[in-house]
């Protein structure tokens, strides 16, 4: 748990400046700043005082804390280039530990992903640019920019870019499968 980040989140939710929180807790603004940046850790007594000023308590703070990171930046993306002329961008790091796994697939012209054999779960895709063919079992579906697909993963499936222009697809799998 990132105590400093959660204190900052609570302070902002209460519309308090660092100085206002410091004044209420009889601490310095610099100390609050250090706590929020995880440069120092408050004692249990000090943390209790801070949380009381923020309208909560230790139990709620630790039990109701947001699990993990919420916002991911460009630096968080992990990119894997394949030998098959497509790129997988894991836009949420370590998503395989979650219930769903979103990726960004970039397909060069006439590239296709590997065939995914039947497995438990569901998959969703949204075409950001280009046009792809979705192969699902014995069926093929043309999916264009601004369109989406959704299916149970009980049949073999893959996507292919059948045009000369690159295609970009947000693809979400549950459970994680990529």
N, C-alpha and C positions, 0 to 999 in steps of 0.2 A: 504494500500500500504506500502510495506517495502522500505522506502526511502534509507536507508543505503545499502541494498543489491543491489538496482538498480543503485546507484552511483558506487558501486564497479564493477558491471557488465559493466557499461559504461566506467569506468576507464580502466578495463582490455581490453575492445574492442578497446580502443584507445592506447593500449600498453604503458600505463603510470604506473609508480610506485606511491605509496602513496607520496613519497618525491617529485617526479616531479609534481604531481597534486598540492601538497601543495605549492611548489615554484611558480607555475603559478597563484595561487589564493592568494598568500601572506598570507598563513595560515601555521600552523605547521603540520608535519607529524602525530603527536599524535592526533591532532584534527580531521584530515581526518580519521584516524583509529577509533576514537570514533564514528564518524558519520556513517561509514560503518558497525560498530557493533551495531548500534542503541543505543549507550550509551548516546548520546546527539543529540539534534535536532538543525540544523542550522537555523538562522534567514532567512527570505525570501530573504533579500539582499545577504547574504552569499550563500544561495542555488542558487540564480540567477548567482552569480559569478562562482561558481563551475560548474554549467551546461554550462555556456558560455565557460569555459575552456575545457569542454568535447564535445563541438560542438553541443549543443542543447539549448533549452529554456524551461521555465516552462510549457507552454502549451503542447509541444511535450512530455516532460518528464511525465506529469501526464496523458495525453490522450493516449500515446503510450506505457504505462507501461504494463509489463507482468502481467496478472491477476493471482494472487495466486502463489502457489508453483509449480515448474516444475519438480524437481527431488525428488523422495521419497525413503527413506532408509528403512532398515529392521525394525527399531524402529517405523515406521509409520504404519506398517501392523496391522490390527485388525483381530483377529482370532476368529471364532465361531465354536465350536465343536457341532455337532448335535447328537441326539439320534439314528440316522440312519447310524452310522459308516462312516460318511464323514465329512470333515472339509471345511469350507469356509474361505478363506483368502481375506479380502478386501485389495488389494494391493495399492489402491489409496484411502486415507481417504476422507470421505464426498463426494464420487463420485456421490451420488444420486442427487447432485445439478448440475451435468454436463449432457451433452447430451448422454454420454455412461458411462457404469460402468463395468470396468474389475475386475474380481476376479480370484483367483486360487482355484480350487476345488481339494481336495485330497480325493479319494475314496478308502476305504479299500477293500479287496477282497469281492466280491459279494454284495457290497453296491450299493445303488441307491439314486439319489436325489428325492426330492418330485416332483410330477407332477405339471408342470406349465401350467395353463389353457390358452387358447387363449387370446392374448392381442395385443395392438398396438406395432409395433416395429420390430426389427430384432435382431438376435443373431449370434455370431461367437464363435467358439471354436477351440483350437489347442491342440493336445495331446502331452504333454511333455514326459510322460512315461506311459507304460501299454497300454491296449486296452479297449475300452468301447463300449457299444451299445448305439446308439442314437435312441430314440423312438420319432417319429414325426408323429402325427396323427395315422394312421393305418400301418405305415411303420417302419421298424427297419433297422438300418445301423450299420455295424461294422466299427469302426474308430480306427486305430492303431497309435502308436507313430510316430510323424512326419507328420501325416495327420491332416486335419482340417474339420470343418463343418460350414455351413452358411445357415440360413433360415429365412423366415418371420415368425413371431410368431402368425400366425393366426390359428394354430392347437395346441392341447395339446402336450407337449414335456417334456422329461426328459432324463437323462443319467444313465447308469448302468454299473458297473464293473462286468463282467461275468467271470473273471479269478481269480486265487489264488494270483496274484501279485497286489500290490497297483497301482493305476492310478492317474496321475496328469494332470489336464486340465486347460489351461487358457481359461476363458469364458468371453465374452464381450456382454453386453446387451445394446440395445438402444431402447427406453429410459431406464434409470436405473430401474431394476425390482427386484433385489436381496434383 
